[in-house]
Amino acid sequence: MYVGLFLNLVMSSYPRLIAQGQPHVSLYGIIFKTFLYINYSMPPIEASAPRRRMPVIDPEKRARIFQRMHEIRADIIEKYHKDVIIFDLAREIASGDRTDILRILRNDIFVKNELYNDDGRLSKHSTLLLKHLRELYVDGISQIRKAGFAEIDKYTKKRRELEDYLETIKDSCPHTYKLVNAALNVLREVMTGKTRTHAYASNVAWIGEQIEEEQKPAKIVLALSGGAAKGVFYVGFLRALQEAEIWPDFVVGTSAGALAAAALATGNGYEKITEAFSRNKLKKIFGFLSVPFTFISTLGGAVIGKNFGKHLKKVLGNIRFSDIADVFVIASVQQPVSFGKTVIGRASELNRGLELSSNLEVWKAVWGSCAMQGIIPHPITGPFRAERLAEGEFDVERYSMSLPYATLDDGGVVENLPLSTAELILREIKEHGLIISVNLADLNPTGKTVSEYLTVRQAIMAEVKKLEDNAKWYKRPIAFFKGFWAYIKEDLKRFYYTRAPLRVYMGYDATLYQSVIHTMSSARGTGLKILLNPNADGSLSDGGVLSFSGTNEIIRRGYQAGKELVDILVRDQSITKID
């Protein structure tokens, strides 16, 4: 095609130029203009009909999921949303506010019925319960805050009195008994700053609409969030889904979620993402020794991850979006213009052949989605058509821009949880369905701050407690030193997280937190949506954004979360909750 275009220009222009006496200069000009036209004026050549490599979910299994949608929604609300009430109650107990404690208790309709008499006044047992909770705060919790765990005995005494009272109302007020006891069980976690802070921060949440009519079989969509090193979670998660043969109709991913989405769409799934998240390989790419090489090679534009693009190319190969279907990657375009969020991907005929943005190598789009601004180098691609979907007044609006070149940047800063995009794609192809989104962002970013209640004595006693009663005598001094070292490490964390510019490191998580909350708020209450929050309490973030320690445990938790989701979707029995 390009050769034909060039010959056409030559044949039409060259005779006229010879007559003007400038054959050589003009021929060079034609070549140069042809090069500019091909590279900067022509729209990118798009391939058609990409091939779907993922299997399609069994029709009977799909029908079964949507037939059980009423039951699925009811079970999620009953078994998981209660976690949020428990943590909220524990937080109010720790603050000692009687009014807020009563407000949280009333949120459970069964507890509310036990709190009041028929005349609408608080019952006697409710008044006594609030009195014991107030004493627990005044004589126990507040004293710990003043003097540390040296005052633990007073707290323990008041807590025991409260627990004894709860036993007396166990039979007459079973719902109140269970809820307050559950809150007391997580009270220490709340007091040390590890508490969920958002209304939908339970491990599994239903954020869709009320279901008023029977659901016909429809699309199943996966929306996978970014999470940096925590993205290794998807290794176990995808394995569980593949074992159960639950395949999405299409998948949308951001950053680490984009890598997982691309791996899934190849048909290789967790085997591919296992290779992509090779701990040894990534430690070299993002390790401390890579800093000077990355900084110099990017002229100060990035700090780590010099060979990340090569690693992704090796894992994903040279496949383009014209070769692979039903995967969409969220990235951002900041240069040469600030276009913002762009969605790159192709759909099969199963999803009406939707095309978004230019056809380019999948590994390059994933690299761009993962490229944290100012931290990881970003790719530059040639002629590029950037596109995004947006909520219009009456329908989905589509914005596009043709660019001579584009730098693809971090998708996490524009939509870390691609829930809204998944919903817009469904609307664009005139379909409806169930969106299953996975959020790896920390919904409790303040939980990273080390608790002010930690003391040397507490750290040492925690290590001593791990010893058996018959432990050999020489192990006890070792435990004391281990406890002291644990305290020193926590104190260093406190220093680390409260000193600028190191605080910027935490600022990245805070940005993702705000992005996720905004997405959840805008997409809540419409369609059918399940939200998984495996990192709601911040426990997956202990190692930091780019720490690859504890990967085996994160993979295990990913597998458990996947198995739990499978139970929710396809089992007729009640949900077996995995802690």
VEXPATI-194244 format. One record per residue (C-alpha): x, y, z; residue in three letters; residue number from 1. Coordinates in pm, whole numbers, plus 50000, padded with zeros to 5 digits. Layout:
VEXPATI-194244
X,Y,Z,ALA,NUM
...
end
This chain:
VEXPATI-194244
50000,50000,50000,MET,1
50274,50246,50098,TYR,2
50479,50163,49785,VAL,3
50172,50217,49567,GLY,4
50104,50552,49732,LEU,5
50464,50660,49677,PHE,6
50463,50557,49308,LEU,7
50134,50736,49257,ASN,8
50281,51060,49395,LEU,9
50594,51021,49181,VAL,10
50406,50945,48859,MET,11
50171,51240,48908,SER,12
50431,51498,49015,SER,13
50768,51400,48870,TYR,14
50710,51500,48499,PRO,15
50604,51849,48609,ARG,16
50910,51881,48833,LEU,17
51148,51775,48555,ILE,18
51005,52050,48336,ALA,19
51089,52297,48614,GLN,20
51453,52180,48612,GLY,21
51458,52042,48970,GLN,22
51442,51664,48932,PRO,23
51673,51561,49220,HIS,24
51564,51811,49487,VAL,25
51198,51757,49409,SER,26
51229,51380,49422,LEU,27
51381,51406,49770,TYR,28
51094,51637,49865,GLY,29
50838,51384,49746,ILE,30
51004,51110,49951,ILE,31
51011,51331,50260,PHE,32
50649,51443,50219,LYS,33
50539,51084,50163,THR,34
50714,50983,50487,PHE,35
50537,51262,50677,LEU,36
50202,51173,50527,TYR,37
50233,50806,50612,ILE,38
50354,50864,50968,ASN,39
50167,51175,51077,TYR,40
49864,51232,50858,SER,41
49723,50891,50778,MET,42
49501,50733,51041,PRO,43
49644,50409,51181,PRO,44
49559,50104,50974,ILE,45
49320,49893,51180,GLU,46
49285,49518,51149,ALA,47
48943,49362,51173,SER,48
48785,49065,51346,ALA,49
49032,48985,51626,PRO,50
49018,48623,51741,ARG,51
48882,48538,52085,ARG,52
49127,48308,52262,ARG,53
48945,48273,52593,MET,54
48690,47992,52608,PRO,55
48325,48093,52641,VAL,56
48147,48006,52965,ILE,57
47910,47711,52945,ASP,58
47556,47838,52863,PRO,59
47401,47631,53143,GLU,60
47643,47774,53397,LYS,61
47575,48127,53273,ARG,62
47198,48070,53300,ALA,63
47237,47927,53649,ARG,64
47428,48233,53770,ILE,65
47165,48477,53648,PHE,66
46878,48260,53773,GLN,67
47030,48279,54122,ARG,68
47094,48655,54113,MET,69
46831,48728,54381,HIS,70
46988,48469,54608,GLU,71
47341,48588,54532,ILE,72
47255,48947,54624,ARG,73
47073,48846,54944,ALA,74
47358,48620,55059,ASP,75
47624,48884,54999,ILE,76
47435,49148,55194,ILE,77
47357,48910,55480,GLU,78
47701,48754,55518,LYS,79
47938,49033,55421,TYR,80
47786,49376,55470,HIS,81
47749,49292,55840,LYS,82
48129,49313,55866,ASP,83
48107,49686,55802,VAL,84
47854,49737,56083,ILE,85
48081,49541,56320,ILE,86
48386,49756,56242,PHE,87
48183,50077,56259,ASP,88
48049,49977,56603,LEU,89
48397,49890,56727,ALA,90
48525,50229,56612,ARG,91
48246,50412,56797,GLU,92
48309,50205,57112,ILE,93
48675,50311,57089,ALA,94
48566,50676,57061,SER,95
48320,50653,57354,GLY,96
48040,50843,57181,ASP,97
47710,50707,57319,ARG,98
47497,50870,57046,THR,99
47699,50718,56761,ASP,100
47708,50378,56932,ILE,101
47330,50380,56947,LEU,102
47308,50496,56584,ARG,103
47522,50203,56463,ILE,104
47325,49954,56673,LEU,105
47004,50077,56513,ARG,106
47143,50007,56165,ASN,107
47071,49638,56226,ASP,108
46693,49604,56218,ILE,109
46694,49296,56445,PHE,110
46911,49471,56706,VAL,111
46691,49781,56684,LYS,112
46385,49575,56775,ASN,113
46566,49447,57087,GLU,114
46681,49793,57200,LEU,115
46339,49954,57246,TYR,116
46020,49884,57441,ASN,117
45680,49888,57277,ASP,118
45636,50252,57384,ASP,119
45944,50354,57184,GLY,120
46173,50407,57483,ARG,121
46509,50240,57541,LEU,122
46469,49917,57734,SER,123
46640,49860,58067,LYS,124
46897,49620,57925,HIS,125
46984,49877,57651,SER,126
47051,50145,57912,THR,127
47274,49908,58111,LEU,128
47458,49803,57795,LEU,129
47535,50165,57706,LEU,130
47648,50224,58065,LYS,131
47896,49932,58047,HIS,132
48025,50051,57708,LEU,133
48079,50400,57848,ARG,134
48271,50263,58148,GLU,135
48485,50051,57915,LEU,136
48585,50370,57735,TYR,137
48635,50597,58039,VAL,138
48815,50350,58267,ASP,139
48984,50137,58002,GLY,140
49035,50267,57649,ILE,141
49098,50631,57742,SER,142
49353,50523,58006,GLN,143
49541,50316,57750,ILE,144
49555,50617,57521,ARG,145
49706,50824,57800,LYS,146
49951,50578,57951,ALA,147
49988,50305,57687,GLY,148
49933,49938,57755,PHE,149
50076,49980,58104,ALA,150
49709,50038,58197,GLU,151
49593,49719,58029,ILE,152
49469,49570,58358,ASP,153
49196,49835,58402,LYS,154
49083,49783,58045,TYR,155
49074,49405,58092,THR,156
48866,49438,58409,LYS,157
48603,49660,58246,LYS,158
48589,49444,57938,ARG,159
48531,49134,58150,ARG,160
48243,49309,58329,GLU,161
48089,49398,57991,LEU,162
48126,49041,57863,GLU,163
47964,48906,58180,ASP,164
47669,49138,58129,TYR,165
47635,49030,57766,LEU,166
47605,48671,57884,GLU,167
47302,48769,58093,THR,168
47116,48901,57785,ILE,169
47233,48629,57547,LYS,170
46896,48453,57539,ASP,171
46666,48755,57552,SER,172
46863,48969,57303,CYS,173
47060,48728,57082,PRO,174
47119,48976,56795,HIS,175
47251,49247,57027,THR,176
47473,48991,57199,TYR,177
47626,48871,56869,LYS,178
47684,49219,56727,LEU,179
47848,49370,57038,VAL,180
48061,49059,57091,ASN,181
48178,49072,56729,ALA,182
48272,49439,56773,ALA,183
48470,49359,57089,LEU,184
48662,49090,56899,ASN,185
48797,49350,56653,VAL,186
48828,49633,56907,LEU,187
49204,49596,56948,ARG,188
49246,49606,56569,GLU,189
49043,49926,56558,VAL,190
49238,50080,56847,MET,191
49566,50022,56662,THR,192
49447,50194,56345,GLY,193
49367,49890,56130,LYS,194
49004,49958,56055,THR,195
48793,49975,55743,ARG,196
48681,50325,55665,THR,197
48430,50303,55380,HIS,198
48073,50181,55366,ALA,199
48158,49918,55102,TYR,200
48490,49805,55245,ALA,201
48380,49452,55330,SER,202
48570,49170,55158,ASN,203
48275,49110,54925,VAL,204
48015,49380,54859,ALA,205
47704,49408,54647,TRP,206
47704,49758,54497,ILE,207
47444,49701,54226,GLY,208
47079,49786,54216,GLU,209
46780,49621,54378,GLN,210
46667,49322,54172,ILE,211
46297,49347,54098,GLU,212
46252,49098,53816,GLU,213
46392,48765,53705,GLU,214
46725,48799,53528,GLN,215
46780,48646,53186,LYS,216
47127,48514,53093,PRO,217
47350,48811,53009,ALA,218
47715,48915,52991,LYS,219
47970,48841,53263,ILE,220
48246,49103,53289,VAL,221
48565,49122,53496,LEU,222
48705,49464,53597,ALA,223
49052,49429,53752,LEU,224
49213,49719,53939,SER,225
49573,49824,53960,GLY,226
49778,49729,54261,GLY,227
50149,49739,54166,ALA,228
50328,49448,54335,ALA,229
49999,49334,54492,LYS,230
49892,49235,54141,GLY,231
50043,48893,54210,VAL,232
49707,48837,54381,PHE,233
49563,48773,54034,TYR,234
49781,48463,53991,VAL,235
49576,48275,54248,GLY,236
49251,48451,54164,PHE,237
49258,48360,53794,LEU,238
49360,48006,53874,ARG,239
49048,47957,54087,ALA,240
48823,48099,53813,LEU,241
48983,47883,53545,GLN,242
48948,47569,53755,GLU,243
48575,47644,53783,ALA,244
48562,47731,53409,GLU,245
48414,48073,53476,ILE,246
48522,48278,53175,TRP,247
48419,48643,53132,PRO,248
48271,48771,52809,ASP,249
48526,49050,52825,PHE,250
48773,49182,53080,VAL,251
48889,49538,53158,VAL,252
49213,49603,53347,GLY,253
49425,49886,53482,THR,254
49798,49862,53558,SER,255
49859,49522,53722,ALA,256
49496,49443,53639,GLY,257
49573,49518,53272,ALA,258
49852,49262,53282,LEU,259
49618,49006,53437,ALA,260
49349,49088,53180,ALA,261
49592,49045,52890,ALA,262
49718,48716,53031,ALA,263
49362,48589,53070,LEU,264
49265,48695,52718,ALA,265
49553,48496,52568,THR,266
49380,48180,52689,GLY,267
49681,48095,52908,ASN,268
49552,48281,53212,GLY,269
49732,48230,53540,TYR,270
50026,48048,53378,GLU,271
50105,48365,53181,LYS,272
50061,48600,53473,ILE,273
50276,48372,53690,THR,274
50555,48426,53440,GLU,275
50483,48799,53428,ALA,276
50500,48828,53808,PHE,277
50817,48626,53847,SER,278
50951,48750,54178,ARG,279
51319,48709,54087,ASN,280
51278,48892,53756,LYS,281
51081,49183,53899,LEU,282
51318,49226,54194,LYS,283
51596,49287,53940,LYS,284
51385,49525,53732,ILE,285
51256,49727,54028,PHE,286
51543,49672,54270,GLY,287
51762,49942,54418,PHE,288
52049,49864,54177,LEU,289
51830,49959,53880,SER,290
51787,50318,54004,VAL,291
52101,50482,53854,PRO,292
52065,50303,53519,PHE,293
51696,50393,53489,THR,294
51750,50752,53598,PHE,295
52031,50808,53346,ILE,296
51868,50627,53054,SER,297
51542,50825,53095,THR,298
51720,51156,53160,LEU,299
51558,51180,53501,GLY,300
51212,51087,53379,GLY,301
51189,50767,53585,ALA,302
51357,50599,53880,VAL,303
51313,50222,53846,ILE,304
51197,49962,53594,GLY,305
51440,50018,53306,LYS,306
51378,49678,53141,ASN,307
51012,49640,53235,PHE,308
50895,49684,52876,GLY,309
51132,49413,52753,LYS,310
51005,49180,53023,HIS,311
50642,49232,52918,LEU,312
50731,49184,52551,LYS,313
50899,48854,52634,LYS,314
50596,48737,52834,VAL,315
50318,48851,52601,LEU,316
50504,48827,52271,GLY,317
50428,49039,51966,ASN,318
50051,48989,51960,ILE,319
49851,49299,51878,ARG,320
49496,49389,51966,PHE,321
49404,49274,51616,SER,322
49514,48923,51723,ASP,323
49342,48903,52059,ILE,324
48982,48982,52149,ALA,325
48768,49087,52444,ASP,326
49037,49259,52651,VAL,327
49047,49634,52722,PHE,328
49337,49820,52883,VAL,329
49308,50152,53070,ILE,330
49596,50396,53018,ALA,331
49637,50772,53009,SER,332
49776,51000,52738,VAL,333
49959,51308,52867,GLN,334
50180,51388,52567,GLN,335
50171,51552,52315,PRO,336
49836,51665,52455,VAL,337
49662,51592,52784,SER,338
49390,51360,52653,PHE,339
49357,51179,52987,GLY,340
49201,50835,53010,LYS,341
49214,50620,52699,THR,342
49077,50269,52652,VAL,343
49265,50034,52420,ILE,344
49110,49711,52302,GLY,345
48911,49502,52057,ARG,346
48606,49283,52099,ALA,347
48498,48971,51915,SER,348
48164,48929,51745,GLU,349
48042,48800,52083,LEU,350
48066,49163,52196,ASN,351
47964,49324,51865,ARG,352
48321,49384,51747,GLY,353
48374,49703,51949,LEU,354
48702,49882,51866,GLU,355
48863,50139,52095,LEU,356
49188,50326,52023,SER,357
49461,50224,51783,SER,358
49572,49873,51712,ASN,359
49910,49827,51879,LEU,360
50112,49563,52060,GLU,361
49938,49436,52374,VAL,362
50259,49440,52577,TRP,363
50309,49809,52498,LYS,364
49957,49902,52612,ALA,365
50006,49703,52935,VAL,366
50343,49869,52990,TRP,367
50184,50211,52950,GLY,368
49904,50122,53192,SER,369
50164,50014,53452,CYS,370
50399,50312,53403,ALA,371
50367,50508,53729,MET,372
50432,50870,53643,GLN,373
50780,50975,53742,GLY,374
50864,50629,53876,ILE,375
50850,50375,53590,ILE,376
50948,50462,53230,PRO,377
50660,50496,52985,HIS,378
50638,50377,52622,PRO,379
50603,50604,52321,ILE,380
50396,50482,52029,THR,381
50370,50613,51672,GLY,382
50052,50738,51504,PRO,383
49786,50675,51763,PHE,384
49412,50720,51785,ARG,385
49315,50773,52147,ALA,386
48957,50702,52248,GLU,387
48750,50699,52561,ARG,388
48388,50646,52656,LEU,389
48203,50891,52880,ALA,390
47861,50927,53037,GLU,391
47647,51143,52810,GLY,392
47321,51320,52879,GLU,393
47118,51060,52691,PHE,394
47365,50788,52594,ASP,395
47732,50689,52597,VAL,396
47951,50955,52434,GLU,397
48269,50865,52251,ARG,398
48568,51101,52238,TYR,399
48863,51042,52008,SER,400
49178,51218,51890,MET,401
49435,51124,51624,SER,402
49789,51197,51739,LEU,403
50124,51185,51552,PRO,404
50267,51009,51856,TYR,405
50160,50943,52214,ALA,406
50319,50860,52547,THR,407
50115,50607,52739,LEU,408
50113,50669,53113,ASP,409
49976,50515,53430,ASP,410
49611,50413,53406,GLY,411
49579,50414,53784,GLY,412
49571,50793,53809,VAL,413
49266,50815,53580,VAL,414
49071,50501,53674,GLU,415
49243,50258,53904,ASN,416
48928,50046,53935,LEU,417
48786,50024,53578,PRO,418
48431,49966,53695,LEU,419
48278,50265,53515,SER,420
48450,50175,53189,THR,421
48319,49820,53208,ALA,422
47968,49959,53255,GLU,423
48008,50202,52963,LEU,424
48132,49924,52734,ILE,425
47822,49720,52816,LEU,426
47604,50017,52729,ARG,427
47799,50088,52411,GLU,428
47737,49736,52279,ILE,429
47372,49757,52390,LYS,430
47401,49474,52642,GLU,431
47354,49431,53015,HIS,432
47519,49190,53255,GLY,433
47702,49122,53580,LEU,434
48021,49318,53648,ILE,435
48260,49149,53892,ILE,436
48523,49402,53998,SER,437
48835,49336,54206,VAL,438
48983,49628,54400,ASN,439
49340,49586,54528,LEU,440
49372,49947,54648,ALA,441
49398,50004,55022,ASP,442
49059,50134,55139,LEU,443
49216,50227,55471,ASN,444
49527,50429,55382,PRO,445
49555,50567,55736,THR,446
49611,50209,55853,GLY,447
49969,50242,55728,LYS,448
50045,50492,56003,THR,449
50198,50313,56298,VAL,450
49975,50318,56605,SER,451
50066,50554,56886,GLU,452
49973,50279,57131,TYR,453
50266,50053,57046,LEU,454
50514,50023,57333,THR,455
50840,49836,57385,VAL,456
50671,49621,57649,ARG,457
50388,49529,57413,GLN,458
50630,49430,57136,ALA,459
50844,49218,57368,ILE,460
50549,49044,57532,MET,461
50406,48961,57192,ALA,462
50725,48771,57106,GLU,463
50739,48600,57446,VAL,464
50378,48491,57408,LYS,465
50469,48302,57091,LYS,466
50689,48069,57297,LEU,467
50547,47750,57437,GLU,468
50532,47711,57814,ASP,469
50801,47445,57801,ASN,470
51033,47645,57575,ALA,471
51400,47613,57657,LYS,472
51547,47883,57881,TRP,473
51783,48028,57619,TYR,474
51495,48111,57383,LYS,475
51346,48374,57613,ARG,476
51632,48628,57581,PRO,477
51610,48584,57202,ILE,478
51237,48664,57217,ALA,479
51312,48981,57415,PHE,480
51562,49099,57152,PHE,481
51319,49012,56870,LYS,482
51046,49215,57040,GLY,483
51276,49512,57087,PHE,484
51379,49493,56719,TRP,485
51009,49479,56618,ALA,486
50950,49801,56813,TYR,487
51249,49971,56648,ILE,488
51120,49874,56300,LYS,489
50775,50013,56378,GLU,490
50930,50335,56504,ASP,491
51133,50366,56184,LEU,492
50812,50322,55985,LYS,493
50657,50607,56181,ARG,494
50951,50828,56088,PHE,495
50941,50711,55725,TYR,496
50573,50780,55672,TYR,497
50570,51123,55837,THR,498
50870,51285,55664,ARG,499
50850,51459,55328,ALA,500
50946,51381,55055,PRO,501
50912,51018,55162,LEU,502
50547,51095,55235,ARG,503
50497,51113,54856,VAL,504
50533,50736,54856,TYR,505
50216,50715,55065,MET,506
50055,50983,54853,GLY,507
50039,50738,54563,TYR,508
49819,50504,54765,ASP,509
49604,50798,54875,ALA,510
49551,50893,54508,THR,511
49438,50541,54425,LEU,512
49208,50544,54728,TYR,513
49034,50860,54609,GLN,514
49010,50723,54253,SER,515
48846,50402,54374,VAL,516
48601,50581,54605,ILE,517
48497,50814,54324,HIS,518
48446,50519,54087,THR,519
48241,50324,54341,MET,520
48028,50625,54423,SER,521
47951,50701,54057,SER,522
47877,50339,53958,ALA,523
47691,50232,54272,ARG,524
47329,50129,54258,GLY,525
47305,50061,53884,THR,526
47305,49725,53709,GLY,527
47434,49405,53866,LEU,528
47769,49455,54041,LYS,529
47982,49258,54285,ILE,530
48289,49424,54436,LEU,531
48574,49221,54589,LEU,532
48797,49411,54835,ASN,533
49075,49170,54940,PRO,534
49285,49465,55060,ASN,535
49008,49654,55241,ALA,536
49198,49644,55571,ASP,537
49534,49729,55414,GLY,538
49684,49389,55500,SER,539
49814,49335,55144,LEU,540
49992,49673,55151,SER,541
50227,49603,55440,ASP,542
50526,49561,55210,GLY,543
50473,49883,55014,GLY,544
50382,49966,54654,VAL,545
50673,49786,54486,LEU,546
50769,49531,54749,SER,547
50770,49170,54629,PHE,548
50794,49013,54973,SER,549
50518,48779,55085,GLY,550
50413,48695,54729,THR,551
50326,48334,54812,ASN,552
50082,48447,55082,GLU,553
49922,48702,54847,ILE,554
49882,48432,54578,ILE,555
49721,48203,54837,ARG,556
49477,48474,54936,ARG,557
49400,48539,54570,GLY,558
49317,48173,54522,TYR,559
49092,48175,54831,GLN,560
48912,48487,54708,ALA,561
48858,48321,54370,GLY,562
48720,48006,54530,LYS,563
48490,48216,54747,GLU,564
48361,48401,54441,LEU,565
48296,48069,54267,VAL,566
48095,47954,54570,ASP,567
47893,48273,54559,ILE,568
47816,48242,54189,LEU,569
47745,47876,54119,VAL,570
47682,47679,54437,ARG,571
47328,47604,54551,ASP,572
47439,47564,54911,GLN,573
47491,47858,55144,SER,574
47815,48051,55105,ILE,575
48116,47910,55285,THR,576
48302,48219,55402,LYS,577
48682,48203,55387,ILE,578
48864,48412,55642,ASP,579
end
